Amino acid sequence: MGIVRALDVFASRFTKNPATVRRVREFLRGFRTADARCVVALVYSAVILTVLEYRYLPTRVALRLGERGGMSVEAGLTWAIATSVLYLLPILLVKFWHKEPLSSIGFSCKGLRRHIWIYLAMYLVMLPILIYVSGDAKFQATYPFVTDARHSSDAFWKWETGYLIQFIALEAFFRGYLLFTLAKRMGYTAIFVMVVPYTMIHFHKPMLETFGAVIAGTLLGALALRLKSFYGGAILHMAVGFTMDRLGADFGG
C-alpha cells in the first residue's frame, strides 16, 4: 500500500462524512503533484538546516562532548555522520513516494568520463586560489575542522574519511534531490533556489569562501542539470575539500 493510500485509509476512519472524506482525498492526491514535492523538499531543507545548526554544528558537538579549545576526531565524525544521514534520507522519498529511479535525482555516472575534464579544469582554476588563501591565518585556524588533524597524520586520515563521504552526501542532497525535485516545476530557476540554503551552510566559514559558495553552487547546479548527474560535482567538491585541509594542515600545523 502506497503512503498516500495508507493516509487516505487512516483519515477515512476518523470521519464518515462523504464531503469531508472527499476533501481529505483531494488533499492527499495533491501530494502526488510536482508542486507538493517541491513543498516537501523545501520544508525538509529548512528542517535539516535548523537541526544541523542547533544540534550538530561541529562546535556544538564538541561542547557536548566536553571539549575545550578545539574539536576532536570524535566530534568531527559525529557531525559528518549526522549531516550525511540527513542529506541522504530523501532517497527514501524518491524510492517509496515518488516511485522513481535514483537517476531521476542525479544518481548517474552516464557520460561522466566524457565530461570529467570540465570538473578537472574547474579544480585547476581554483588550485592557485586555494594555495594563496592558505597563507591566511583565518584559513589556517579553520582547516581542517578537527584540531588534531593539523598535527597528527592518523587523525588527519580518520577525519578525511568522514569528511569526504559527507561531501558526497551534500552533493546528493543539494545538486541531487533538492535541485532535480525543484527543476521538475521550476526549470533552471531551481538552481538559484537551491543556492540559497547551500550558501547558508557556509555562514560559519570565512566570508570569501561563503561568497564563493554562491558562485560554485550556481555553476555546479547548472552542470548537474545539464549533465543529469551530480557525480562530477561530488568529485570536485571532495578534491577541493581535501586540498584545503591538506594545505591547512601543512601550513598551519
Backbone bond lengths (Angstrom), bond angles and torsions (degrees), N, CA, C in turn:
res aa  C-N    CA-C-N  psi(-1)  N-CA   C-N-CA  omega(-1)  CA-C   N-CA-C  phi
1 M - - - 1.472 - - 1.522 109.62 -
2 G 1.349 116.45 129.90 1.449 120.34 -179.94 1.517 112.01 -69.43
3 I 1.360 115.35 163.33 1.464 120.67 -178.44 1.515 111.09 -60.66
4 V 1.353 116.81 -47.56 1.467 119.97 -178.07 1.512 110.80 -64.27
5 R 1.350 117.41 -41.76 1.466 121.07 178.82 1.524 110.55 -63.21
6 A 1.325 117.68 -40.61 1.471 121.42 178.83 1.524 110.95 -62.71
7 L 1.340 116.74 -42.16 1.466 119.98 177.99 1.519 111.21 -66.27
8 D 1.318 116.32 -35.09 1.463 121.64 177.75 1.529 110.12 -60.84
9 V 1.326 116.25 -49.39 1.464 121.38 179.44 1.523 110.69 -62.74
10 F 1.337 115.83 -43.11 1.465 120.39 -179.76 1.527 111.08 -60.85
11 A 1.345 116.76 -44.60 1.464 120.85 -177.86 1.524 111.66 -67.58
12 S 1.336 117.83 -37.14 1.464 121.23 -176.98 1.519 112.46 -65.85
13 R 1.321 117.13 -20.39 1.464 120.32 179.82 1.525 112.42 -75.67
14 F 1.335 116.40 -15.15 1.454 120.23 -177.34 1.525 112.55 -97.01
15 T 1.330 117.43 -5.85 1.460 119.65 178.10 1.526 109.56 -154.51
16 K 1.318 115.42 143.63 1.461 120.99 177.34 1.524 110.95 -110.02
17 N 1.345 115.73 1.87 1.459 120.19 179.13 1.522 109.35 -70.41
18 P 1.336 118.93 117.25 1.476 121.29 -176.43 1.526 112.97 -57.39
19 A 1.336 117.11 -39.86 1.463 120.44 -178.31 1.529 110.35 -65.45
20 T 1.321 116.74 -41.34 1.462 121.14 179.78 1.524 110.81 -67.02
21 V 1.344 115.23 -43.51 1.461 119.91 178.45 1.525 110.59 -60.65
22 R 1.339 116.98 -40.36 1.455 121.40 179.74 1.528 111.85 -63.81
23 R 1.346 114.96 -43.44 1.470 119.10 179.02 1.516 111.67 -64.46
24 V 1.329 116.45 -39.54 1.464 120.81 178.16 1.524 110.10 -63.05
25 R 1.331 116.02 -43.44 1.454 119.74 -179.47 1.521 111.78 -65.57
26 E 1.332 117.34 -38.85 1.465 120.55 177.45 1.525 111.15 -64.47
27 F 1.357 114.31 -38.80 1.463 119.32 178.32 1.517 110.82 -64.25
28 L 1.329 116.67 -44.45 1.451 120.66 -178.55 1.516 111.82 -69.00
29 R 1.345 117.40 -36.21 1.462 119.74 177.46 1.520 111.26 -62.84
30 G 1.340 115.39 -28.84 1.456 120.06 178.79 1.513 113.03 -62.78
31 F 1.325 116.85 -22.71 1.455 120.17 -179.84 1.518 113.03 -74.89
32 R 1.326 116.72 -3.77 1.459 119.37 174.36 1.522 111.61 -88.00
33 T 1.308 117.35 -10.14 1.456 120.94 -174.55 1.524 112.19 -82.21
34 A 1.353 114.93 162.93 1.459 120.33 178.17 1.521 110.73 -63.01
35 D 1.334 117.34 -36.43 1.462 120.76 178.89 1.525 110.73 -59.23
36 A 1.317 116.51 -46.06 1.458 120.58 -179.00 1.522 111.13 -63.93
37 R 1.323 117.17 -38.83 1.459 120.42 178.96 1.528 110.53 -64.17
38 C 1.328 116.06 -37.11 1.468 120.31 176.91 1.523 110.83 -64.47
39 V 1.322 116.02 -43.63 1.461 120.45 179.49 1.528 110.20 -60.01
40 V 1.333 116.21 -47.41 1.468 120.44 -179.70 1.527 110.45 -61.68
41 A 1.330 117.18 -43.35 1.467 120.82 -179.16 1.520 111.49 -62.80
42 L 1.327 117.02 -41.79 1.464 120.49 -178.36 1.532 111.61 -72.17
43 V 1.333 116.58 -40.69 1.468 119.25 177.88 1.524 110.04 -65.63
44 Y 1.330 116.57 -41.45 1.465 119.92 178.15 1.520 110.46 -61.39
45 S 1.323 116.91 -39.11 1.468 120.86 177.88 1.520 110.47 -60.07
46 A 1.335 116.40 -46.52 1.464 120.40 179.98 1.528 111.20 -62.27
47 V 1.326 116.00 -40.32 1.468 120.40 -178.28 1.528 111.24 -66.14
48 I 1.334 117.39 -48.37 1.470 118.24 -175.90 1.528 111.32 -70.98
49 L 1.331 118.19 -32.65 1.463 119.23 176.31 1.526 110.53 -64.22
50 T 1.314 115.94 -36.71 1.464 120.29 177.79 1.528 111.01 -68.22
51 V 1.337 116.21 -44.79 1.470 120.55 178.88 1.526 110.57 -61.71
52 L 1.329 116.31 -45.28 1.464 119.75 -178.98 1.520 111.88 -65.87
53 E 1.325 116.78 -35.87 1.467 120.43 -179.65 1.524 111.96 -68.95
54 Y 1.326 117.05 -46.89 1.460 120.06 -171.70 1.524 114.40 -96.76
55 R 1.329 116.60 -12.84 1.462 118.32 -178.79 1.527 112.82 -117.78
56 Y 1.337 116.47 -37.67 1.456 119.05 -171.68 1.519 114.74 -122.23
57 L 1.322 117.81 17.01 1.456 119.57 170.62 1.533 107.36 -59.41
58 P 1.330 118.71 132.28 1.471 120.12 -174.17 1.528 114.23 -49.23
59 T 1.334 117.28 -41.88 1.470 118.88 -179.46 1.521 111.69 -66.65
60 R 1.337 117.09 -33.99 1.474 119.93 178.60 1.523 110.95 -70.47
61 V 1.338 116.17 -38.69 1.464 119.89 177.31 1.527 109.58 -62.39
62 A 1.334 116.21 -42.75 1.468 120.47 -179.72 1.523 110.92 -61.91
63 L 1.326 117.24 -40.75 1.468 120.78 179.50 1.522 111.00 -65.78
64 R 1.348 117.12 -39.43 1.463 119.84 179.02 1.528 111.25 -64.59
65 L 1.324 115.55 -29.59 1.469 119.87 178.64 1.520 111.90 -85.54
66 G 1.336 116.11 3.93 1.457 120.68 177.54 1.511 114.43 77.56
67 E 1.324 117.22 21.38 1.458 120.45 -178.07 1.524 110.83 -89.47
68 R 1.302 116.09 143.45 1.462 121.90 178.61 1.535 108.88 -132.64
69 G 1.304 115.46 139.70 1.454 119.91 175.13 1.509 115.24 75.56
70 G 1.317 117.63 23.12 1.460 120.36 177.72 1.504 111.18 157.14
71 M 1.324 115.86 178.93 1.457 121.15 -179.42 1.521 109.53 -124.85
72 S 1.330 115.59 131.80 1.458 121.21 -178.77 1.521 110.91 -83.33
73 V 1.332 115.32 169.06 1.457 120.71 175.45 1.525 109.74 -60.77
74 E 1.330 116.93 -39.23 1.465 120.68 179.87 1.519 111.43 -60.18
75 A 1.316 116.93 -45.48 1.470 120.91 179.45 1.523 110.43 -64.81
76 G 1.331 116.40 -42.69 1.457 120.21 -179.55 1.512 112.31 -63.60
77 L 1.333 116.94 -42.97 1.454 119.90 -179.21 1.524 111.60 -71.75
78 T 1.333 117.29 -30.75 1.473 120.19 174.73 1.517 110.12 -60.57
79 W 1.329 115.85 -45.27 1.467 120.55 176.75 1.524 111.13 -62.46
80 A 1.331 117.22 -45.51 1.465 121.38 -177.17 1.525 111.30 -62.71
81 I 1.324 117.01 -41.78 1.465 121.11 179.80 1.524 110.74 -67.09
82 A 1.336 116.50 -44.58 1.473 120.41 -179.63 1.519 111.31 -61.35
83 T 1.326 117.34 -46.28 1.458 120.05 -179.78 1.530 110.95 -65.28
84 S 1.317 116.83 -40.97 1.468 120.07 -179.57 1.524 111.43 -61.72
85 V 1.326 116.56 -44.75 1.469 120.59 179.85 1.525 110.95 -62.40
86 L 1.324 117.02 -47.91 1.463 120.45 -178.50 1.526 112.04 -65.24
87 Y 1.321 116.90 -36.38 1.467 119.89 179.27 1.527 112.30 -70.95
88 L 1.339 116.96 -28.75 1.462 120.28 -175.15 1.531 113.90 -94.72
89 L 1.329 117.90 -13.09 1.466 120.74 -179.23 1.531 113.73 -55.49
90 P 1.340 119.43 -36.70 1.471 118.83 -179.71 1.526 114.56 -59.35
91 I 1.316 117.62 -14.26 1.468 119.78 174.12 1.525 109.98 -54.93
92 L 1.331 116.40 -37.49 1.461 121.07 179.90 1.523 110.88 -65.35
93 L 1.331 116.95 -37.90 1.470 120.55 177.90 1.528 110.36 -62.37
94 V 1.317 115.15 -44.17 1.467 119.37 -177.72 1.530 110.72 -65.37
95 K 1.317 117.22 -40.69 1.456 121.36 -177.19 1.524 112.56 -73.48
96 F 1.355 116.95 -43.41 1.458 119.58 -170.16 1.529 114.67 -105.71
97 W 1.326 117.78 -15.89 1.465 120.14 176.77 1.528 110.57 -108.88
98 H 1.316 117.23 -56.41 1.463 119.77 176.90 1.531 110.82 -65.58
99 K 1.347 114.72 -29.74 1.474 121.67 -176.05 1.527 110.65 55.21
100 E 1.321 114.85 48.60 1.457 121.71 -179.88 1.526 109.06 -126.15
101 P 1.325 117.54 156.16 1.477 119.71 176.00 1.519 110.18 -68.91
102 L 1.317 116.95 154.07 1.461 120.77 -178.68 1.526 111.82 -65.13
103 S 1.326 117.30 -18.48 1.464 119.42 175.51 1.530 111.25 -63.38
104 S 1.344 117.18 -20.08 1.466 120.33 178.93 1.521 112.06 -70.18
105 I 1.337 116.92 -15.06 1.471 120.23 176.72 1.530 110.68 -120.08
106 G 1.329 115.08 29.14 1.462 118.76 170.72 1.505 117.36 93.27
107 F 1.329 118.84 3.68 1.466 120.78 176.37 1.530 108.22 -80.80
108 S 1.317 116.14 80.46 1.454 120.12 -177.17 1.530 110.18 -153.81
109 C 1.328 115.80 134.91 1.467 119.89 176.32 1.519 111.02 -103.89
110 K 1.333 116.50 9.76 1.451 121.21 179.20 1.524 110.53 -61.92
111 G 1.310 116.36 123.78 1.459 121.29 178.43 1.515 114.73 79.55
112 L 1.347 117.28 2.94 1.466 119.73 -176.48 1.522 111.90 -61.75
113 R 1.317 117.67 -43.96 1.467 120.42 -179.11 1.524 111.40 -62.40
114 R 1.327 115.38 -33.10 1.461 119.65 -178.46 1.534 112.51 -74.18
115 H 1.350 116.25 -26.92 1.461 120.26 -174.86 1.530 114.09 -110.51
116 I 1.326 117.39 -0.49 1.458 119.71 -175.21 1.527 112.10 -61.69
117 W 1.339 117.34 -24.40 1.462 120.58 -179.19 1.535 111.32 -62.75
118 I 1.326 116.74 -28.59 1.472 120.27 178.88 1.522 109.84 -62.76
119 Y 1.321 116.16 -45.27 1.466 120.75 -178.38 1.527 110.97 -72.38
120 L 1.331 116.28 -34.50 1.465 120.14 176.12 1.531 109.81 -63.36
121 A 1.331 116.65 -42.10 1.464 120.67 178.74 1.535 110.54 -63.36
122 M 1.328 117.39 -39.74 1.462 121.21 178.40 1.526 110.36 -63.55
123 Y 1.337 115.67 -40.23 1.470 119.48 178.74 1.528 110.96 -64.00
124 L 1.325 116.78 -43.30 1.458 120.57 -178.86 1.526 111.70 -66.10
125 V 1.320 116.75 -31.47 1.467 120.38 175.25 1.527 110.58 -68.30
126 M 1.330 116.24 -38.69 1.462 121.13 -176.69 1.527 113.02 -78.43
127 L 1.337 116.91 -27.15 1.465 120.44 -173.08 1.530 113.64 -55.55
128 P 1.332 120.55 -50.30 1.470 118.87 179.27 1.522 112.73 -63.02
129 I 1.329 116.87 -31.06 1.471 120.25 177.39 1.525 109.62 -66.66
130 L 1.325 116.27 -43.07 1.460 120.60 179.20 1.527 110.80 -63.21
131 I 1.305 116.24 -42.31 1.467 120.18 178.98 1.524 110.10 -61.98
132 Y 1.326 116.27 -40.65 1.472 120.49 -179.46 1.531 111.19 -65.00
133 V 1.338 117.16 -49.51 1.473 119.54 -175.61 1.526 111.84 -73.08
134 S 1.337 117.05 -17.61 1.465 118.99 -179.32 1.531 112.03 -66.72
135 G 1.332 116.94 -14.60 1.459 119.65 176.63 1.509 113.17 -81.29
136 D 1.343 116.84 -7.98 1.459 120.85 -179.77 1.528 110.40 -78.25
137 A 1.337 116.24 139.12 1.464 121.32 -177.50 1.526 111.70 -62.69
138 K 1.345 117.32 -36.69 1.472 120.16 179.83 1.523 110.64 -65.43
139 F 1.320 116.43 -38.64 1.465 120.46 177.53 1.524 110.02 -62.54
140 Q 1.307 116.16 -46.76 1.456 121.02 -178.09 1.521 112.24 -66.79
141 A 1.342 116.55 -26.54 1.465 120.27 178.71 1.528 111.69 -83.03
142 T 1.338 116.10 -10.22 1.467 120.35 -177.05 1.523 112.44 -103.27
143 Y 1.325 117.62 -38.51 1.469 121.45 -173.74 1.521 112.13 -117.15
144 P 1.324 115.95 136.94 1.464 128.41 -9.89 1.531 111.05 -66.09
145 F 1.337 117.17 158.05 1.464 121.41 178.23 1.532 110.75 -58.81
146 V 1.334 115.11 -40.43 1.469 120.75 -178.47 1.525 109.25 -78.69
147 T 1.315 115.28 120.22 1.466 120.88 -175.31 1.523 112.17 -59.75
148 D 1.329 116.72 -44.77 1.467 120.26 -177.98 1.528 112.24 -63.05
149 A 1.332 116.91 -26.12 1.463 120.62 -178.66 1.518 111.95 -69.03
150 R 1.341 117.22 -13.53 1.466 120.70 177.94 1.534 111.41 -82.20
151 H 1.330 116.56 -15.00 1.461 120.09 -174.34 1.534 113.46 -124.80
152 S 1.347 116.57 -21.09 1.461 120.25 -174.69 1.530 110.22 -119.93
153 S 1.318 116.66 126.76 1.461 121.08 178.93 1.520 111.16 -64.90
154 D 1.337 116.96 -39.13 1.463 121.33 179.33 1.525 110.38 -62.65
155 A 1.325 116.41 -46.71 1.467 120.64 178.91 1.524 110.76 -64.63
156 F 1.336 116.13 -37.19 1.467 120.62 -179.21 1.523 110.74 -60.37
157 W 1.325 118.16 -47.75 1.452 120.46 -175.52 1.526 112.02 -73.85
158 K 1.327 117.33 -32.75 1.470 119.57 174.81 1.527 109.74 -62.60
159 W 1.329 115.12 -45.65 1.455 120.08 -179.57 1.525 111.14 -64.67
160 E 1.328 117.37 -44.03 1.458 120.48 -176.94 1.526 111.80 -62.32
161 T 1.316 117.20 -33.46 1.468 120.13 179.13 1.527 110.90 -58.05
162 G 1.336 116.09 -51.69 1.462 119.78 178.93 1.515 112.46 -69.52
163 Y 1.317 116.21 -37.92 1.467 121.81 -177.13 1.524 111.09 -64.15
164 L 1.319 117.63 -43.94 1.455 120.90 -177.92 1.525 111.77 -71.69
165 I 1.325 117.54 -36.21 1.464 120.64 175.30 1.524 109.68 -62.58
166 Q 1.336 116.07 -38.55 1.457 120.80 178.20 1.518 111.72 -59.47
167 F 1.349 117.54 -34.15 1.467 120.44 178.80 1.526 111.10 -66.81
168 I 1.319 117.37 -36.79 1.464 120.77 177.20 1.527 109.37 -62.22
169 A 1.352 115.55 -46.37 1.465 120.30 179.95 1.521 110.94 -64.09
170 L 1.334 116.65 -39.93 1.458 121.20 179.14 1.528 111.27 -60.38
171 E 1.335 116.40 -47.58 1.464 120.14 178.93 1.525 110.95 -65.57
172 A 1.329 116.68 -37.51 1.463 120.40 178.47 1.522 111.02 -61.15
173 F 1.328 116.60 -31.81 1.460 119.54 179.87 1.528 111.96 -83.39
174 F 1.331 117.47 -59.01 1.463 120.75 -173.15 1.530 112.86 -72.24
175 R 1.335 117.70 -49.73 1.464 120.48 -179.29 1.520 111.61 -93.88
176 G 1.340 115.84 3.07 1.452 120.72 176.20 1.518 110.72 -112.82
177 Y 1.321 116.29 -95.46 1.467 121.29 -174.41 1.524 113.55 -54.08
178 L 1.333 117.55 -55.29 1.460 120.08 -175.23 1.524 111.50 -62.89
179 L 1.324 117.04 -49.00 1.460 121.16 -176.58 1.531 112.45 -63.73
180 F 1.321 117.16 -50.46 1.464 119.57 -175.49 1.527 112.05 -71.44
181 T 1.326 117.35 -31.14 1.463 119.75 176.08 1.522 110.69 -66.21
182 L 1.329 116.72 -45.52 1.459 120.74 179.37 1.524 111.33 -68.54
183 A 1.328 117.01 -35.27 1.466 120.87 -176.20 1.523 112.00 -64.35
184 K 1.321 117.73 -28.01 1.465 119.83 178.78 1.528 111.53 -63.16
185 R 1.320 116.15 -23.31 1.474 120.74 179.07 1.521 112.39 -108.72
186 M 1.339 116.98 -32.58 1.461 120.85 -171.34 1.523 114.45 -109.47
187 G 1.312 117.95 -10.06 1.452 119.56 -175.76 1.521 111.04 66.99
188 Y 1.335 116.74 -143.54 1.458 120.57 -176.50 1.531 113.03 -69.79
189 T 1.328 117.98 -14.22 1.472 120.51 174.55 1.523 110.44 -61.26
190 A 1.333 116.79 -25.57 1.459 121.40 179.77 1.525 111.88 -57.81
191 I 1.327 117.08 -28.79 1.466 120.73 -179.76 1.526 110.13 -58.02
192 F 1.326 116.45 -45.73 1.458 120.82 -174.63 1.528 111.91 -76.07
193 V 1.330 116.74 -28.13 1.461 120.02 173.50 1.528 109.31 -68.26
194 M 1.329 116.68 -43.04 1.469 121.55 178.81 1.516 112.09 -62.86
195 V 1.330 117.09 -35.65 1.465 121.04 -175.90 1.535 111.62 -65.56
196 V 1.326 118.06 -27.39 1.476 120.00 -178.61 1.528 112.01 -61.63
197 P 1.348 119.69 -58.47 1.474 117.91 178.12 1.525 112.51 -65.89
198 Y 1.342 116.81 -30.76 1.464 119.17 178.93 1.527 110.35 -63.25
199 T 1.312 117.17 -42.08 1.469 120.43 177.83 1.526 111.05 -65.19
200 M 1.314 117.10 -36.08 1.467 121.41 -177.11 1.523 112.94 -61.58
201 I 1.339 117.29 -31.74 1.470 118.34 -179.30 1.524 111.69 -72.40
202 H 1.329 117.28 -6.13 1.467 121.65 178.67 1.529 112.61 -99.76
203 F 1.330 117.74 2.73 1.466 120.03 -172.53 1.527 114.05 -61.87
204 H 1.333 118.56 -21.29 1.464 120.71 179.86 1.534 111.96 -92.99
205 K 1.319 115.80 5.36 1.463 120.31 -178.20 1.533 109.43 -103.03
206 P 1.334 118.83 170.89 1.463 121.11 178.07 1.535 111.70 -53.60
207 M 1.345 116.44 145.73 1.465 121.60 -173.18 1.530 112.86 -58.91
208 L 1.330 117.15 -41.88 1.460 119.60 -179.41 1.521 111.85 -61.68
209 E 1.317 116.02 -38.38 1.461 119.88 178.26 1.526 110.73 -65.88
210 T 1.336 116.64 -37.87 1.459 120.76 179.77 1.532 110.98 -66.45
211 F 1.327 117.09 -42.46 1.466 119.71 174.80 1.531 110.08 -63.07
212 G 1.329 115.76 -38.15 1.458 120.08 177.91 1.518 112.16 -62.40
213 A 1.342 116.48 -30.79 1.461 120.64 179.34 1.527 111.35 -65.12
214 V 1.325 117.07 -31.87 1.467 120.78 177.43 1.527 109.40 -63.09
215 I 1.335 115.55 -46.82 1.469 120.46 -178.61 1.527 110.49 -69.22
216 A 1.328 116.29 -48.93 1.465 120.42 -178.21 1.520 111.21 -62.93
217 G 1.343 116.72 -42.57 1.460 120.26 179.83 1.516 112.10 -61.26
218 T 1.331 116.09 -38.87 1.462 120.68 178.92 1.525 111.42 -67.68
219 L 1.328 116.80 -47.02 1.465 120.85 -179.76 1.534 111.90 -63.84
220 L 1.327 116.12 -46.11 1.461 119.59 -179.61 1.522 111.50 -66.41
221 G 1.339 115.92 -34.78 1.459 119.44 177.19 1.518 111.59 -65.37
222 A 1.333 116.46 -44.29 1.464 120.83 179.05 1.528 110.83 -62.38
223 L 1.335 116.34 -42.44 1.462 120.22 179.06 1.525 111.45 -66.00
224 A 1.324 116.60 -40.76 1.467 120.51 -179.64 1.525 110.76 -61.20
225 L 1.327 116.80 -44.70 1.460 119.70 179.39 1.529 110.85 -67.29
226 R 1.322 115.55 -42.08 1.468 119.56 -177.83 1.525 111.26 -65.48
227 L 1.339 117.12 -40.90 1.460 121.43 -175.78 1.525 112.55 -95.98
228 K 1.354 115.87 -5.13 1.465 122.30 178.94 1.533 112.54 60.85
229 S 1.337 115.15 35.04 1.461 120.53 -179.71 1.533 109.94 -161.04
230 F 1.335 115.70 143.34 1.463 120.34 175.43 1.527 111.41 -101.85
231 Y 1.329 118.04 1.62 1.457 121.49 -173.74 1.524 112.73 -60.18
232 G 1.316 116.85 -43.16 1.464 119.53 179.45 1.514 111.28 -61.76
233 G 1.332 116.67 -40.25 1.456 120.78 177.64 1.516 111.94 -64.61
234 A 1.327 116.96 -36.30 1.464 120.58 178.05 1.529 110.61 -64.84
235 I 1.340 116.05 -42.45 1.466 120.26 178.68 1.527 110.31 -62.63
236 L 1.335 116.50 -45.18 1.467 120.78 178.95 1.522 111.10 -62.74
237 H 1.321 116.74 -44.05 1.462 120.94 -178.15 1.527 110.95 -63.16
238 M 1.329 116.30 -41.34 1.460 119.90 177.81 1.529 110.93 -64.79
239 A 1.334 116.56 -41.48 1.460 120.35 -179.56 1.525 111.24 -63.64
240 V 1.325 116.14 -43.73 1.462 120.23 179.77 1.528 110.61 -67.65
241 G 1.332 116.78 -44.28 1.463 120.44 179.83 1.517 112.05 -61.22
242 F 1.338 116.15 -43.67 1.461 120.09 178.83 1.521 110.75 -64.29
243 T 1.325 116.76 -43.01 1.468 120.99 -179.82 1.523 111.17 -61.40
244 M 1.334 116.85 -42.85 1.466 120.83 179.11 1.523 110.94 -62.12
245 D 1.322 116.36 -43.13 1.464 119.05 179.37 1.521 111.68 -68.00
246 R 1.341 116.56 -40.01 1.462 119.55 179.51 1.522 111.33 -64.24
247 L 1.329 116.57 -42.42 1.462 121.10 178.35 1.525 111.08 -66.44
248 G 1.330 115.93 -40.88 1.461 119.72 178.85 1.516 112.08 -63.49
249 A 1.343 115.39 -41.11 1.469 119.75 179.18 1.512 111.75 -69.35
250 D 1.332 117.28 -39.00 1.457 120.92 -177.74 1.534 112.68 -72.65
251 F 1.328 116.46 -42.56 1.467 119.94 -176.23 1.506 113.53 -89.40
252 G 1.335 116.59 -27.95 1.465 119.29 -176.40 1.512 113.83 -104.04
253 G 1.339 115.74 -15.24 1.458 119.14 -176.71 1.500 112.82 -76.52
